[in-house]
Amino acid sequence: MFPPMQLDSIGLQTDLIFWRYGGRVHDRGEYLMVETPRNRGWHFGNLLVFGHPPREGDHERWPALFRREFEHAPEVRHMVFNWRADGDRLGLIEPFVAAGFRLEVNPILGASALHPPPRPNDELEIRPIDTDDAWAEVLESHVRHRDAVYEEGPYRRFIGRRFDDYRRLVEEGRGAWYGAFVGDRLVSDCGLFREGDTGRYQYVLTHPDYRRRGVAGTLVHRVGDAALRAGLVRRLVISAADKTVARIYASVGFESVERCAALILAPK
């Protein structure tokens, strides 16, 4: 038997906001089993979270654990393993990669104060998303500008369920969703949700026509700065998809605090 798992990662700790709200988290001691029954296609909502990187033999043991944990949910056809990656030590990932897993490493950044980006976009009007029409516009933007690897139908179902959860969190006072507008046109949006004194951003998306124009940096700065000044949170956390995105966040005052790694086996 393992003692309760200690999740030593601010990135994964703030992921619990969404895992616990939309699904269930089971503490197995060595790992967390996270499941989201109403959204089984969400890779990062149906996964195992470990307190250590993969070790000798885990390329066989971890998939066996995953199959056992999700044997009641045959619609889960992927596998995802998540952990905090200390420094450059990712663990013994080579056997996983040889078996078809894809490695993803995301920088996690934090800040207790923000400043404007080098090139703030003064065209933007930033306001909360708080009507049916505004939520529908945000959803359509995320479907329209999804990664090209995703088919529209499955992605619409997946992201629609995610936004159902986000909207309920907003209605319960756990955070807010914000849109950046130029005139009446939505050009960027993001969420900011709270757990204790920590605010966690979600899904910063900018219209392709407005990228490299200071839009994302301006949105992230204004939203976070307002939350800090209002005393809603004392620190902010954001996950960056890659180094380019991390540089945008760094330009408004975020600093790298850790990295989170994942091994992903997508369904064929």
Secondary structure, DSSP 8 states (H G I E B T S, - for coil): ---------HHHHHHHHHHHHHSEEEE-SSEEEEE-GGGTT-GGGSEEEESS---TTHHHHHHHHHHHHTTT-TT---EEEEEEE-TT---S-HHHHHTT-EEEEEEEEEESS----SS--TT-EEEE--SHHHHHHHHHHHHHTS-TTS-HHHHHHHHHHHHHHHHHHHHTTSEEEEEEEETTEEEEEEEEEEETTEEEEEEEEE-GGGTTTTHHHHHHHHHHHHHHHTTS-SEEEEE-SSHHHHHHHHTTT-EEEEEEEEEEE---
